Amino acid sequence: MIDLQSAELDEMIQAEKKQVAFEYHNEAWADGISDGIEAEILAETAIATALTELVRRHGEDDVLEMVETLRQRIEYGEFRPDRIIQ
C-alpha cells in the first residue's frame, strides 16, 4: 500500500515538474518570438540543446532510442496542432 502511494506521489511530482517546465519553455518561446527570432530557429536550438544534454547524461544509444520513439509519435500525429484527443 505504501509503495503504491509513493508511486502515485512520484507520478504527481513528475507531472507537476513537466507542467512547470512546459510553462518555462512557453515563456522563453514567447520572448524569442517577441525579439524577432523565427519559430524554426527557436525550435532547432531547443531540440539541439535538449539532445546535447540528453547525450551527455544518458549516452548516444539511449538518445537514439528516444528519438526513434519521438519519430513514431510524430508519425502517429501526436504533435499535430489539429489533433483531437479522445
Protein Blocks (a to p, Z undefined) as FASTA:
>chain_A
ZZmmmmmmmmmmmmmmmmmmmmmmmmmmmmmmmnopafklmmmmmmmmmmmmmmmmnojk
lmmmmmmmmmmmmmnopmgmkbccZZ
